[in-house]
């Protein structure tokens, strides 16, 4: 049986390309990050804009809600990650330790950690309560385009322009396996 998909709604509001979207864990909100440097938070059902977040000074490549939906992280080509209070849109922290555009952000399942990856060939693991940089993971030889925690939070996977995926121990930062073949 073949499923058919129907467009329910087209959301407009960014003045340039949209690079990332995320839906809150409760399904109530949708966030989008754009080349126009903004993050828009909308009601997921109606599409109505709730907040436009304008603190970045460059293209927003990645957005992601925390597992409890209270926070939103955004990564951009101004080399920063911003952690926002999702409901109010208040900027809580700016994480500055990358030396290149932040291409991906991903929360740990418990929400205590955030991973960010960049074109400086690194992955950074942050403690989210105070915004402290815990580890910098360096083994890729190309841009690190994507990063994701495992469901149990023990592992982190990163995908790179060097055609590899690396599996890391999220606690120690040790590289456990390099997957090739792309």
Order of alpha helices (4+ residues) and beta strands (2+ residues): beta-beta-beta-beta-beta-beta-beta-beta-beta-beta-beta-beta-beta-beta-beta-beta
